[in-house]
Amino acid sequence: MIRQAAWGTSRRGVSATGWALRGAAAGAAATTALNAVTYLDMAVRGRGSSSTPEDTVEKLAEKVNLPIPGDGETRTNRLQGLGALTGLGAGVVVGMVVGLVRAAGFRSSPLVGTALTTAGVLVAANGPMTVLGITDPRTWSTSDWLSDLVPHLVYGVVVKTTMDALDQP
């Protein structure tokens, strides 16, 4: 007999914190996969990297009146590093949210879980950029959408697969 888990513990007795940590690990693995697919796309098509992560960091820093120190190349390098770190952070946080949803007892089919996770990470990644006016997905070409959607779909598959594997009895 399988019983519904109470908040914070699964049928395996894993706490909410335990699920959040498992989700963070799944998010980190998925972010690595997302980055690998993105870099492979760049290598195959010979396309450059996007400046939107750095632009987002710069605009956020301006909004909260927090200057990014340095001049010229040093400041540019800091923005690139901070932009990459925000992507890593978003990937880990979305994974943690998936872990907490699992701690609450929600289980889904692979297709539904992958779709929900993909949608969540797309919003986490593109939402701030859109709100800040750095990008407008309504103006993206099909190629732009594929360059963004495919790596995020891979992220969703890796998070869902990892979380399901961590929930096996």
C-alpha positions as protocol buffer text, in pm:
chain_id: "A"
residue {
  index: 1
  type: MET
  ca { x: 0 y: 0 z: 0 }
}
residue {
  index: 2
  type: ILE
  ca { x: 135 y: 342 z: -97 }
}
residue {
  index: 3
  type: ARG
  ca { x: 25 y: 631 z: 118 }
}
residue {
  index: 4
  type: GLN
  ca { x: 35 y: 1000 z: 37 }
}
residue {
  index: 5
  type: ALA
  ca { x: 341 y: 1160 z: 190 }
}
residue {
  index: 6
  type: ALA
  ca { x: 294 y: 1428 z: 452 }
}
residue {
  index: 7
  type: TRP
  ca { x: 457 y: 1765 z: 382 }
}
residue {
  index: 8
  type: GLY
  ca { x: 827 y: 1731 z: 436 }
}
residue {
  index: 9
  type: THR
  ca { x: 862 y: 1356 z: 418 }
}
residue {
  index: 10
  type: SER
  ca { x: 827 y: 1123 z: 127 }
}
residue {
  index: 11
  type: ARG
  ca { x: 735 y: 759 z: 144 }
}
residue {
  index: 12
  type: ARG
  ca { x: 1109 y: 703 z: 186 }
}
residue {
  index: 13
  type: GLY
  ca { x: 1119 y: 937 z: 485 }
}
residue {
  index: 14
  type: VAL
  ca { x: 1316 y: 1209 z: 305 }
}
residue {
  index: 15
  type: SER
  ca { x: 1266 y: 1555 z: 458 }
}
residue {
  index: 16
  type: ALA
  ca { x: 1181 y: 1871 z: 268 }
}
residue {
  index: 17
  type: THR
  ca { x: 1540 y: 1984 z: 317 }
}
residue {
  index: 18
  type: GLY
  ca { x: 1660 y: 1653 z: 178 }
}
residue {
  index: 19
  type: TRP
  ca { x: 1439 y: 1696 z: -129 }
}
residue {
  index: 20
  type: ALA
  ca { x: 1553 y: 2056 z: -173 }
}
residue {
  index: 21
  type: LEU
  ca { x: 1915 y: 1938 z: -167 }
}
residue {
  index: 22
  type: ARG
  ca { x: 1840 y: 1658 z: -412 }
}
residue {
  index: 23
  type: GLY
  ca { x: 1667 y: 1915 z: -634 }
}
residue {
  index: 24
  type: ALA
  ca { x: 1968 y: 2147 z: -612 }
}
residue {
  index: 25
  type: ALA
  ca { x: 2193 y: 1861 z: -724 }
}
residue {
  index: 26
  type: ALA
  ca { x: 1954 y: 1776 z: -1009 }
}
residue {
  index: 27
  type: GLY
  ca { x: 1948 y: 2145 z: -1105 }
}
residue {
  index: 28
  type: ALA
  ca { x: 2327 y: 2163 z: -1105 }
}
residue {
  index: 29
  type: ALA
  ca { x: 2351 y: 1852 z: -1324 }
}
residue {
  index: 30
  type: ALA
  ca { x: 2084 y: 1989 z: -1557 }
}
residue {
  index: 31
  type: THR
  ca { x: 2258 y: 2326 z: -1579 }
}
residue {
  index: 32
  type: THR
  ca { x: 2576 y: 2146 z: -1684 }
}
residue {
  index: 33
  type: ALA
  ca { x: 2378 y: 1965 z: -1954 }
}
residue {
  index: 34
  type: LEU
  ca { x: 2214 y: 2292 z: -2065 }
}
residue {
  index: 35
  type: ASN
  ca { x: 2556 y: 2458 z: -2092 }
}
residue {
  index: 36
  type: ALA
  ca { x: 2699 y: 2163 z: -2285 }
}
residue {
  index: 37
  type: VAL
  ca { x: 2415 y: 2173 z: -2539 }
}
residue {
  index: 38
  type: THR
  ca { x: 2451 y: 2551 z: -2571 }
}
residue {
  index: 39
  type: TYR
  ca { x: 2827 y: 2532 z: -2626 }
}
residue {
  index: 40
  type: LEU
  ca { x: 2784 y: 2246 z: -2873 }
}
residue {
  index: 41
  type: ASP
  ca { x: 2534 y: 2459 z: -3068 }
}
residue {
  index: 42
  type: MET
  ca { x: 2782 y: 2748 z: -3068 }
}
residue {
  index: 43
  type: ALA
  ca { x: 3061 y: 2521 z: -3191 }
}
residue {
  index: 44
  type: VAL
  ca { x: 2852 y: 2354 z: -3462 }
}
residue {
  index: 45
  type: ARG
  ca { x: 2690 y: 2671 z: -3597 }
}
residue {
  index: 46
  type: GLY
  ca { x: 2982 y: 2902 z: -3525 }
}
residue {
  index: 47
  type: ARG
  ca { x: 2756 y: 3144 z: -3343 }
}
residue {
  index: 48
  type: GLY
  ca { x: 2870 y: 3378 z: -3070 }
}
residue {
  index: 49
  type: SER
  ca { x: 2759 y: 3378 z: -2712 }
}
residue {
  index: 50
  type: SER
  ca { x: 2469 y: 3592 z: -2598 }
}
residue {
  index: 51
  type: SER
  ca { x: 2536 y: 3910 z: -2405 }
}
residue {
  index: 52
  type: THR
  ca { x: 2194 y: 3903 z: -2236 }
}
residue {
  index: 53
  type: PRO
  ca { x: 2321 y: 3755 z: -1906 }
}
residue {
  index: 54
  type: GLU
  ca { x: 2579 y: 4034 z: -1868 }
}
residue {
  index: 55
  type: ASP
  ca { x: 2328 y: 4294 z: -1981 }
}
residue {
  index: 56
  type: THR
  ca { x: 2085 y: 4167 z: -1716 }
}
residue {
  index: 57
  type: VAL
  ca { x: 2347 y: 4187 z: -1441 }
}
residue {
  index: 58
  type: GLU
  ca { x: 2442 y: 4536 z: -1549 }
}
residue {
  index: 59
  type: LYS
  ca { x: 2082 y: 4658 z: -1558 }
}
residue {
  index: 60
  type: LEU
  ca { x: 2001 y: 4499 z: -1220 }
}
residue {
  index: 61
  type: ALA
  ca { x: 2312 y: 4658 z: -1068 }
}
residue {
  index: 62
  type: GLU
  ca { x: 2203 y: 4997 z: -1200 }
}
residue {
  index: 63
  type: LYS
  ca { x: 1850 y: 4951 z: -1061 }
}
residue {
  index: 64
  type: VAL
  ca { x: 1978 y: 4876 z: -708 }
}
residue {
  index: 65
  type: ASN
  ca { x: 2255 y: 5135 z: -732 }
}
residue {
  index: 66
  type: LEU
  ca { x: 2532 y: 4879 z: -693 }
}
residue {
  index: 67
  type: PRO
  ca { x: 2827 y: 4965 z: -916 }
}
residue {
  index: 68
  type: ILE
  ca { x: 3025 y: 4688 z: -1085 }
}
residue {
  index: 69
  type: PRO
  ca { x: 3387 y: 4783 z: -1016 }
}
residue {
  index: 70
  type: GLY
  ca { x: 3662 y: 4803 z: -1273 }
}
residue {
  index: 71
  type: ASP
  ca { x: 3734 y: 4971 z: -1601 }
}
residue {
  index: 72
  type: GLY
  ca { x: 3725 y: 4842 z: -1955 }
}
residue {
  index: 73
  type: GLU
  ca { x: 3814 y: 4477 z: -1990 }
}
residue {
  index: 74
  type: THR
  ca { x: 3822 y: 4413 z: -1614 }
}
residue {
  index: 75
  type: ARG
  ca { x: 3462 y: 4532 z: -1575 }
}
residue {
  index: 76
  type: THR
  ca { x: 3352 y: 4341 z: -1886 }
}
residue {
  index: 77
  type: ASN
  ca { x: 3509 y: 4023 z: -1748 }
}
residue {
  index: 78
  type: ARG
  ca { x: 3332 y: 4073 z: -1414 }
}
residue {
  index: 79
  type: LEU
  ca { x: 2999 y: 4115 z: -1593 }
}
residue {
  index: 80
  type: GLN
  ca { x: 3061 y: 3797 z: -1795 }
}
residue {
  index: 81
  type: GLY
  ca { x: 3143 y: 3603 z: -1480 }
}
residue {
  index: 82
  type: LEU
  ca { x: 2843 y: 3740 z: -1292 }
}
residue {
  index: 83
  type: GLY
  ca { x: 2617 y: 3668 z: -1590 }
}
residue {
  index: 84
  type: ALA
  ca { x: 2729 y: 3305 z: -1596 }
}
residue {
  index: 85
  type: LEU
  ca { x: 2686 y: 3276 z: -1219 }
}
residue {
  index: 86
  type: THR
  ca { x: 2328 y: 3403 z: -1239 }
}
residue {
  index: 87
  type: GLY
  ca { x: 2252 y: 3127 z: -1489 }
}
residue {
  index: 88
  type: LEU
  ca { x: 2404 y: 2865 z: -1262 }
}
residue {
  index: 89
  type: GLY
  ca { x: 2212 y: 3006 z: -968 }
}
residue {
  index: 90
  type: ALA
  ca { x: 1883 y: 3002 z: -1157 }
}
residue {
  index: 91
  type: GLY
  ca { x: 1940 y: 2640 z: -1258 }
}
residue {
  index: 92
  type: VAL
  ca { x: 2012 y: 2530 z: -901 }
}
residue {
  index: 93
  type: VAL
  ca { x: 1718 y: 2727 z: -758 }
}
residue {
  index: 94
  type: VAL
  ca { x: 1471 y: 2584 z: -1011 }
}
residue {
  index: 95
  type: GLY
  ca { x: 1599 y: 2238 z: -917 }
}
residue {
  index: 96
  type: MET
  ca { x: 1543 y: 2317 z: -549 }
}
residue {
  index: 97
  type: VAL
  ca { x: 1185 y: 2423 z: -624 }
}
residue {
  index: 98
  type: VAL
  ca { x: 1129 y: 2093 z: -807 }
}
residue {
  index: 99
  type: GLY
  ca { x: 1266 y: 1914 z: -499 }
}
residue {
  index: 100
  type: LEU
  ca { x: 1027 y: 2103 z: -269 }
}
residue {
  index: 101
  type: VAL
  ca { x: 735 y: 2022 z: -498 }
}
residue {
  index: 102
  type: ARG
  ca { x: 834 y: 1658 z: -471 }
}
residue {
  index: 103
  type: ALA
  ca { x: 857 y: 1691 z: -91 }
}
residue {
  index: 104
  type: ALA
  ca { x: 495 y: 1811 z: -99 }
}
residue {
  index: 105
  type: GLY
  ca { x: 401 y: 1479 z: -258 }
}
residue {
  index: 106
  type: PHE
  ca { x: 358 y: 1582 z: -622 }
}
residue {
  index: 107
  type: ARG
  ca { x: 460 y: 1318 z: -873 }
}
residue {
  index: 108
  type: SER
  ca { x: 406 y: 1341 z: -1248 }
}
residue {
  index: 109
  type: SER
  ca { x: 460 y: 1151 z: -1567 }
}
residue {
  index: 110
  type: PRO
  ca { x: 794 y: 1207 z: -1741 }
}
residue {
  index: 111
  type: LEU
  ca { x: 629 y: 1420 z: -2011 }
}
residue {
  index: 112
  type: VAL
  ca { x: 437 y: 1644 z: -1769 }
}
residue {
  index: 113
  type: GLY
  ca { x: 729 y: 1679 z: -1526 }
}
residue {
  index: 114
  type: THR
  ca { x: 970 y: 1764 z: -1807 }
}
residue {
  index: 115
  type: ALA
  ca { x: 728 y: 2019 z: -1956 }
}
residue {
  index: 116
  type: LEU
  ca { x: 663 y: 2189 z: -1620 }
}
residue {
  index: 117
  type: THR
  ca { x: 1033 y: 2200 z: -1531 }
}
residue {
  index: 118
  type: THR
  ca { x: 1124 y: 2332 z: -1876 }
}
residue {
  index: 119
  type: ALA
  ca { x: 859 y: 2603 z: -1848 }
}
residue {
  index: 120
  type: GLY
  ca { x: 983 y: 2695 z: -1501 }
}
residue {
  index: 121
  type: VAL
  ca { x: 1345 y: 2729 z: -1605 }
}
residue {
  index: 122
  type: LEU
  ca { x: 1250 y: 2926 z: -1918 }
}
residue {
  index: 123
  type: VAL
  ca { x: 1063 y: 3176 z: -1700 }
}
residue {
  index: 124
  type: ALA
  ca { x: 1348 y: 3189 z: -1446 }
}
residue {
  index: 125
  type: ALA
  ca { x: 1605 y: 3248 z: -1720 }
}
residue {
  index: 126
  type: ASN
  ca { x: 1414 y: 3476 z: -1956 }
}
residue {
  index: 127
  type: GLY
  ca { x: 1167 y: 3645 z: -1723 }
}
residue {
  index: 128
  type: PRO
  ca { x: 1409 y: 3895 z: -1567 }
}
residue {
  index: 129
  type: MET
  ca { x: 1561 y: 3978 z: -1906 }
}
residue {
  index: 130
  type: THR
  ca { x: 1217 y: 4039 z: -2053 }
}
residue {
  index: 131
  type: VAL
  ca { x: 1094 y: 4247 z: -1759 }
}
residue {
  index: 132
  type: LEU
  ca { x: 1410 y: 4460 z: -1772 }
}
residue {
  index: 133
  type: GLY
  ca { x: 1361 y: 4518 z: -2147 }
}
residue {
  index: 134
  type: ILE
  ca { x: 1682 y: 4340 z: -2247 }
}
residue {
  index: 135
  type: THR
  ca { x: 1504 y: 4097 z: -2475 }
}
residue {
  index: 136
  type: ASP
  ca { x: 1155 y: 4048 z: -2612 }
}
residue {
  index: 137
  type: PRO
  ca { x: 1070 y: 3685 z: -2696 }
}
residue {
  index: 138
  type: ARG
  ca { x: 785 y: 3808 z: -2917 }
}
residue {
  index: 139
  type: THR
  ca { x: 1047 y: 3934 z: -3163 }
}
residue {
  index: 140
  type: TRP
  ca { x: 1262 y: 3618 z: -3167 }
}
residue {
  index: 141
  type: SER
  ca { x: 1313 y: 3424 z: -3489 }
}
residue {
  index: 142
  type: THR
  ca { x: 1256 y: 3049 z: -3510 }
}
residue {
  index: 143
  type: SER
  ca { x: 1632 y: 3000 z: -3483 }
}
residue {
  index: 144
  type: ASP
  ca { x: 1642 y: 3218 z: -3170 }
}
residue {
  index: 145
  type: TRP
  ca { x: 1363 y: 3016 z: -3012 }
}
residue {
  index: 146
  type: LEU
  ca { x: 1532 y: 2685 z: -3093 }
}
residue {
  index: 147
  type: SER
  ca { x: 1865 y: 2811 z: -2956 }
}
residue {
  index: 148
  type: ASP
  ca { x: 1687 y: 2892 z: -2629 }
}
residue {
  index: 149
  type: LEU
  ca { x: 1428 y: 2615 z: -2608 }
}
residue {
  index: 150
  type: VAL
  ca { x: 1642 y: 2309 z: -2686 }
}
residue {
  index: 151
  type: PRO
  ca { x: 1897 y: 2360 z: -2403 }
}
residue {
  index: 152
  type: HIS
  ca { x: 1617 y: 2439 z: -2156 }
}
residue {
  index: 153
  type: LEU
  ca { x: 1430 y: 2127 z: -2266 }
}
residue {
  index: 154
  type: VAL
  ca { x: 1747 y: 1925 z: -2200 }
}
residue {
  index: 155
  type: TYR
  ca { x: 1755 y: 2088 z: -1855 }
}
residue {
  index: 156
  type: GLY
  ca { x: 1396 y: 1975 z: -1793 }
}
residue {
  index: 157
  type: VAL
  ca { x: 1472 y: 1618 z: -1900 }
}
residue {
  index: 158
  type: VAL
  ca { x: 1780 y: 1596 z: -1675 }
}
residue {
  index: 159
  type: VAL
  ca { x: 1601 y: 1738 z: -1369 }
}
residue {
  index: 160
  type: LYS
  ca { x: 1299 y: 1510 z: -1412 }
}
residue {
  index: 161
  type: THR
  ca { x: 1509 y: 1200 z: -1478 }
}
residue {
  index: 162
  type: THR
  ca { x: 1740 y: 1272 z: -1185 }
}
residue {
  index: 163
  type: MET
  ca { x: 1456 y: 1344 z: -943 }
}
residue {
  index: 164
  type: ASP
  ca { x: 1274 y: 1025 z: -1047 }
}
residue {
  index: 165
  type: ALA
  ca { x: 1593 y: 825 z: -996 }
}
residue {
  index: 166
  type: LEU
  ca { x: 1638 y: 974 z: -650 }
}
residue {
  index: 167
  type: ASP
  ca { x: 1283 y: 874 z: -558 }
}
residue {
  index: 168
  type: GLN
  ca { x: 1321 y: 504 z: -630 }
}
residue {
  index: 169
  type: PRO
  ca { x: 1260 y: 273 z: -332 }
}
